[in-house]
Amino acid sequence: MTPIGSISPPVTRRGFYSVAVSTGTDVAVAVRQPRRAVIDGAWRAIGAGVETLSADDGAPLTRTVKRIIDPLVLRLRVNSRYSAPVVTADVAAEMHREIVGQAATLRATASWFEALKRERRRRRITHGNAQELYFPVSYELGVTAGPVVDPAEVERVLQEVHADRDRTAIDLLTVHIGAPAVVADLTDQLARAWRDVRVGGERSESFLAGLDTVLGDAAGHAASVTRTRVWSALVADPAPYNLGAAVRVAGAAMPWSLVELGLSASQPQRCPDLTRVTRTGDTERPLDRSVVDRVRATLRRAMDRDELPDISLLCAEEVDRSCAPWGLLGEDRQATLLAGIEVAVDLAPLDPDARPRHGLSARIQARLRKEAYVLHARRYLAGDAAVHPRQQQVIDDLAAFRRPYLSRLWARLHGRDVWQDPCADVDEVRGLLDGVARSVSLDHRQRIKAMLGADGGPS
């Protein structure tokens, strides 16, 4: 018989943590739930109307949680009890009520975001991340104005968001870089920082083997815990640094080619320039961009420049970042890029014989192959008819899917590096890798639809 007051072994169920405390004849059970599972459950309870803020499986997007649910719905700054990774049943019930109670507002938020994104595409605005820019303002409009009614109001809001957004900061950057003494100092720093990166003696095989666990499927709580533990070990592993240093050495043995991945126009990688303006052909080669181009991109993406360093410090930091392995300072961001490379080389939407090695890349691949424009391109390849130049452009885009995928992933990781936003949570990392593929596919879909329409073909 269990002694009075003793604690029995934890009873676990998927998504829940329970501890039974025996008091003789009565047993009290305290149930604790993962915070993310509580949010997912409440979000799904809202039902239809929030699809533009949701992933394919119906859960909220990672950025929906970060930019809308946490700061605006749950208001973590004043409700700190909602921020714990695992919450009690009482707190879980409160969180559920808070989220579901704002169902109408969240549906209105989704309608505003969809309208703003559509207007953004119509105006061909490309700078800034749409979710970062429009999620907070969409929620505010959902609260104050309800669902979208007037298209003219959508145009006004978009103009307000983007009005003179980067003019002052870009002008300051131009003046700063125009000073000869500044250029001389930064050039000297660039040369020293590039020389300081050296390849270590550690081997990378165990790191790449660990990515099999991180990118694989995890059935049950124990497997999820293992995946989390493995990712923590990989972030601390020297392999991402060493591989990023090795790509600068002629003849170094590498698992991938920077040129084939689209990360650079040459291998070994060259030291980046300080002020060269990026040519059009280099826009999808992140590691070839100049320091000033990277700073300019940061200023254009920034939501709140008051939280950024001043221009001189920002330039100095970007020199160090551009010379760091993979152009990223954070070890967790470097590891995430390598995980993304492993996913990217698996993605071959047009190849019916391609067999992805990882569970995550297999799911992304399956989703890509179901896209109508991918099926259309595959039919062209299977047929005997000559391929029209416009269709060939579609095929070329899909055949090199890894390049825009890694270009976009690098850009997002660069932003996280600037803002010191970590990639420590393995589930968030997996969501990022999945979300980048979805974003690239959406861009392809819109561009290819326009091409096919102009050609008179099916859309």
C-alpha positions in Angstrom: 0.0 0.0 0.0 1.3 3.5 -0.9 2.2 5.5 2.2 0.1 8.5 3.0 1.4 11.7 1.4 3.7 9.9 -1.1 3.8 10.9 -4.7 3.2 8.2 -7.3 5.2 8.1 -10.5 4.0 10.7 -13.1 1.2 9.6 -15.3 1.7 11.0 -18.8 -0.5 11.3 -21.8 0.2 12.9 -25.1 0.0 16.6 -24.6 -0.7 16.4 -20.9 1.3 15.9 -17.7 -0.4 14.5 -14.6 0.8 13.9 -11.1 -1.4 11.9 -8.7 -0.9 12.6 -5.0 -2.2 9.9 -2.6 -3.8 10.8 0.7 -5.0 7.4 1.7 -8.6 7.0 0.5 -8.7 10.2 -1.8 -6.5 10.9 -4.8 -6.1 14.5 -6.1 -4.9 14.8 -9.6 -3.3 18.0 -10.9 -3.3 18.1 -14.7 -0.9 20.4 -16.5 -0.9 21.0 -20.3 1.6 22.4 -22.7 0.9 26.1 -23.4 1.1 25.6 -27.1 -1.4 22.7 -27.0 -3.9 25.0 -25.1 -3.6 27.7 -27.7 -4.0 25.2 -30.6 -7.1 23.7 -29.0 -8.7 27.1 -28.5 -7.8 28.3 -32.0 -9.4 25.2 -33.5 -12.5 25.8 -31.5 -13.0 29.2 -33.3 -13.7 27.3 -36.5 -14.0 28.9 -39.9 -12.9 32.4 -40.7 -9.3 32.5 -39.5 -7.7 30.4 -42.3 -5.3 33.2 -43.4 -3.8 33.2 -39.9 -3.6 29.4 -39.7 -1.3 26.7 -40.9 -2.5 23.8 -43.2 -3.3 21.6 -40.1 -5.6 24.3 -38.7 -3.2 25.4 -35.9 -2.3 29.1 -35.6 0.8 30.2 -37.5 3.9 30.7 -35.3 3.8 34.4 -36.1 0.1 34.5 -35.3 0.9 33.4 -31.8 3.9 35.7 -31.5 2.3 38.9 -33.0 -1.4 38.5 -32.2 -2.3 35.9 -29.6 0.5 36.5 -27.0 0.7 40.3 -27.0 -2.8 41.3 -27.9 -5.3 38.5 -27.0 -3.6 36.9 -23.9 -1.6 40.1 -23.1 1.3 38.3 -21.5 2.8 41.5 -20.1 -0.1 41.8 -17.6 -1.1 38.1 -17.5 2.3 36.5 -16.8 0.6 33.2 -15.7 -0.3 32.6 -19.4 3.4 32.6 -20.4 4.6 29.4 -18.7 5.6 26.6 -21.1 3.3 24.2 -19.1 0.1 25.6 -17.4 -2.3 24.2 -14.9 -5.8 23.2 -15.8 -7.3 26.4 -14.3 -4.9 28.6 -16.3 -5.5 26.5 -19.4 -9.3 27.1 -19.1 -8.8 30.9 -18.7 -6.6 31.0 -21.8 -9.2 29.0 -23.7 -11.9 31.5 -22.7 -9.8 34.5 -23.6 -9.0 33.2 -27.1 -12.4 31.8 -28.0 -14.1 34.9 -26.5 -12.4 37.0 -29.2 -13.5 34.7 -32.0 -15.4 37.5 -33.8 -12.4 39.9 -33.5 -10.0 37.3 -34.8 -12.2 36.6 -37.8 -12.3 40.3 -38.5 -8.5 40.4 -38.1 -8.1 37.6 -40.7 -10.3 39.5 -43.1 -8.2 42.7 -42.8 -4.9 40.8 -43.2 -6.2 39.1 -46.3 -7.3 42.4 -47.7 -4.1 44.2 -46.9 -2.0 41.3 -48.4 -4.1 41.4 -51.6 -3.6 45.1 -51.9 0.1 44.7 -51.2 0.4 42.3 -54.1 -1.7 44.6 -56.4 0.8 47.4 -55.6 3.7 45.1 -56.0 5.1 46.0 -52.6 8.0 43.6 -51.7 9.8 45.1 -48.8 9.0 44.1 -45.2 7.4 40.9 -44.0 3.7 41.0 -44.6 2.8 39.2 -41.4 5.1 41.3 -39.2 3.8 44.5 -40.8 0.1 43.8 -40.9 -0.8 41.3 -38.1 -0.9 44.0 -35.3 -2.7 46.6 -37.4 -5.2 44.0 -38.6 -6.0 43.1 -35.1 -6.4 46.7 -34.1 -8.8 47.2 -37.0 -10.6 44.0 -36.2 -11.3 45.5 -32.7 -12.2 49.0 -33.8 -13.8 48.5 -37.2 -14.9 44.9 -37.4 -14.6 43.0 -40.7 -13.5 44.8 -43.9 -16.3 46.7 -45.6 -14.7 49.6 -47.6 -11.8 48.8 -50.1 -10.8 52.5 -50.0 -10.1 52.0 -46.3 -7.8 49.1 -47.1 -5.8 51.3 -49.5 -5.6 54.1 -46.9 -4.3 51.7 -44.2 -1.7 50.2 -46.5 -0.4 53.7 -47.5 -0.2 54.7 -43.8 1.8 51.6 -42.9 4.3 52.1 -45.7 4.4 55.9 -45.8 8.0 57.1 -45.7 8.8 54.1 -43.6 12.5 53.8 -44.4 13.4 57.2 -45.9 15.0 58.8 -42.9 17.0 55.8 -41.9 18.2 55.0 -45.4 19.3 58.7 -45.8 21.3 58.4 -42.6 22.9 55.2 -43.8 23.9 56.9 -47.1 25.5 59.9 -45.2 27.3 57.6 -42.8 28.8 55.4 -45.5 29.7 58.4 -47.5 32.4 59.4 -45.0 35.9 58.2 -46.1 37.0 57.7 -42.6 34.1 55.5 -41.8 34.7 53.4 -45.0 38.3 53.0 -44.0 37.5 51.8 -40.5 34.8 49.4 -41.6 37.0 48.0 -44.4 39.8 47.3 -41.9 37.3 45.6 -39.5 35.9 43.6 -42.4 39.4 42.2 -43.3 40.2 41.4 -39.7 36.8 39.7 -39.0 37.1 37.6 -42.1 40.6 36.3 -41.2 39.5 35.5 -37.6 37.1 32.7 -38.8 39.1 29.5 -38.9 38.0 25.9 -39.4 38.1 23.7 -36.2 39.2 20.1 -36.0 35.8 18.7 -34.9 34.0 16.4 -37.3 30.4 17.1 -38.6 29.1 13.5 -39.0 27.3 13.4 -35.6 25.7 16.8 -36.2 24.3 15.7 -39.6 23.1 12.4 -38.0 21.3 14.4 -35.3 19.4 16.3 -37.9 17.7 13.0 -38.8 16.1 13.1 -35.4 15.2 16.8 -35.5 13.7 16.6 -39.0 12.0 13.2 -38.5 8.6 12.3 -37.2 8.2 12.0 -33.4 5.4 9.6 -32.3 4.5 10.3 -28.7 5.8 12.4 -25.8 9.1 10.5 -25.3 10.1 10.9 -28.9 9.2 14.7 -28.7 11.4 15.0 -25.6 14.2 13.2 -27.4 13.9 15.6 -30.4 14.1 18.6 -28.1 17.2 17.3 -26.3 18.9 16.5 -29.6 18.2 20.0 -31.0 19.7 21.5 -27.8 22.9 19.4 -28.4 23.1 20.4 -32.1 22.8 24.1 -31.3 25.9 23.7 -29.0 27.8 21.6 -31.6 30.7 23.3 -33.4 29.8 21.7 -36.7 27.7 24.6 -38.1 30.5 27.0 -37.4 33.2 24.7 -38.9 31.2 24.0 -42.0 30.5 27.7 -42.5 34.2 28.3 -42.2 35.1 25.4 -44.5 33.1 26.8 -47.4 35.7 29.6 -47.6 38.6 27.1 -48.1 39.4 26.0 -51.7 39.2 22.2 -52.0 37.4 21.6 -48.6 35.2 18.6 -48.6 31.6 19.8 -48.1 28.2 17.9 -48.0 26.7 20.5 -50.4 27.7 23.1 -53.0 27.0 26.7 -52.2 26.5 27.4 -55.9 23.9 24.6 -56.3 22.1 25.7 -53.2 22.0 29.3 -54.5 23.6 30.7 -51.3 26.6 32.1 -53.3 27.7 32.5 -56.8 31.1 30.9 -56.1 32.7 28.3 -53.9 34.9 28.9 -52.0 32.9 31.8 -50.6 34.5 35.2 -51.1 34.7 37.9 -48.5 31.7 40.2 -48.9 32.2 43.7 -50.2 31.4 46.7 -48.0 29.4 49.0 -50.2 28.9 47.4 -53.6 25.3 47.7 -54.8 23.9 44.2 -55.3 23.3 43.4 -59.0 20.0 42.0 -60.1 21.4 38.6 -60.7 22.7 38.4 -57.1 19.5 39.0 -55.3 18.9 35.3 -54.5 22.5 34.8 -53.3 22.5 35.9 -49.7 26.2 35.3 -48.9 27.2 37.6 -51.8 25.4 40.6 -50.6 27.4 43.6 -49.4 27.4 44.8 -45.8 25.5 48.0 -46.8 22.9 46.0 -48.7 22.3 43.9 -45.5 22.0 46.9 -43.3 19.6 48.5 -45.8 17.4 45.4 -45.7 17.4 45.5 -41.9 16.2 49.1 -41.9 13.4 48.3 -44.3 12.2 45.3 -42.4 12.4 46.9 -38.9 9.1 47.4 -37.2 10.4 49.7 -34.5 13.8 51.4 -35.2 14.0 52.8 -31.7 14.9 49.3 -30.6 17.7 49.0 -33.2 21.3 50.3 -32.6 22.3 53.6 -34.2 23.5 53.5 -37.8 27.2 53.4 -36.9 26.8 50.5 -34.5 24.4 48.7 -36.8 27.0 48.8 -39.6 29.8 47.6 -37.3 27.6 44.7 -36.1 26.7 43.8 -39.7 30.4 43.7 -40.6 30.9 41.0 -37.9 27.8 39.2 -39.0 28.7 39.1 -42.7 32.1 37.6 -41.8 30.6 35.0 -39.4 30.0 31.5 -40.8 26.9 31.5 -43.0 26.6 35.3 -42.4 24.9 34.7 -39.1 26.3 35.3 -35.6 24.0 33.1 -33.5 24.9 29.4 -33.2 21.2 28.4 -33.1 20.5 30.4 -36.3 23.6 28.7 -38.0 22.2 25.3 -37.0 18.8 26.2 -38.3 20.2 27.2 -41.7 21.9 23.8 -41.9 18.6 22.1 -41.0 17.0 24.1 -43.8 19.7 23.0 -46.2 18.9 19.4 -45.4 15.2 20.0 -46.1 15.9 22.0 -49.2 18.0 19.3 -50.9 15.1 16.9 -50.4 12.6 19.1 -52.2 12.1 18.1 -55.9 8.5 18.8 -56.8 8.9 17.7 -60.4 10.8 14.5 -59.8 8.4 11.6 -59.3 11.3 9.3 -58.2 12.6 11.7 -55.5 12.4 10.2 -52.0 12.9 12.7 -49.2 15.1 11.4 -46.3 13.3 13.2 -43.5 9.7 13.2 -42.3 9.4 17.0 -42.4 10.7 17.3 -45.9 8.5 14.4 -47.1 5.4 16.3 -45.9 6.5 19.5 -47.5 7.2 17.6 -50.7 3.8 15.9 -50.7 2.1 19.3 -50.3 4.1 20.9 -53.1 3.2 18.1 -55.5 -0.5 18.6 -54.9 -0.3 22.3 -56.0 -2.2 22.8 -59.2 0.7 24.7 -60.9 3.1 21.9 -60.1 0.7 19.3 -61.5 0.4 21.5 -64.6 4.2 21.7 -65.1 4.5 17.9 -64.6 1.9 17.3 -67.3 3.9 19.5 -69.7 7.1 17.5 -69.0 5.2 14.2 -69.5 3.7 15.2 -72.8 5.2 15.3 -76.2 4.4 18.9 -77.0 7.1 21.5 -77.2 7.5 23.5 -74.0 6.6 27.2 -74.4 9.2 29.6 -73.0 6.8 30.8 -70.4 6.2 27.2 -69.3 9.9 26.5 -69.3 10.3 29.4 -66.8 7.8 27.7 -64.6 9.7 24.4 -64.8 13.0 26.0 -64.1 11.6 27.7 -61.0 10.4 24.4 -59.7 13.5 22.5 -60.6 15.5 24.9 -58.5 13.1 25.2 -55.7 15.9 24.9 -53.1 17.3 28.2 -54.2 14.4 30.6 -53.4 13.6 28.4 -50.4 17.1 28.9 -48.9 17.2 32.5 -49.9 14.0 33.2 -48.0 15.1 31.1 -45.0 18.4 33.0 -44.8 16.6 36.3 -44.9 14.4 35.3 -42.0 17.3 34.0 -40.0 19.2 37.2 -40.7 16.3 39.1 -39.3 16.3 36.9 -36.2 20.0 37.4 -35.8 19.7 41.1 -35.9 17.0 41.1 -33.3 18.6 38.3 -31.3 15.4 36.3 -31.7 16.5 32.7 -30.8 15.8 29.5 -32.6 16.1 27.4 -29.4 12.6 25.7 -29.6 12.7 22.8 -32.0 9.0 22.9 -32.8 9.3 26.6 -33.7 12.3 25.8 -35.9 10.3 23.0 -37.7 7.4 25.5 -38.1 9.8 28.0 -39.6 11.2 25.5 -42.1 7.7 24.5 -43.1 6.5 28.0 -43.3 9.3 29.1 -45.6 8.3 26.4 -48.1 4.7 27.6 -47.9 5.7 31.2 -48.5 7.8 30.4 -51.6 5.1 28.2 -53.0 2.5 31.0 -52.6 4.8 33.4 -54.4 5.3 30.9 -57.2 1.6 30.3 -57.4 0.8 34.0 -57.8 3.6 34.7 -60.3 2.9 31.6 -62.4 -0.8 32.2 -62.5 0.0 35.6 -63.9 2.3 34.1 -66.5 -0.2 31.4 -67.6 -3.0 34.0 -67.8 -0.8 36.2 -70.0 0.0 33.2 -72.2 -3.7 32.3 -72.5 -3.1 28.9 -70.8 -4.9 27.4 -67.8 -4.5 29.2 -64.5 
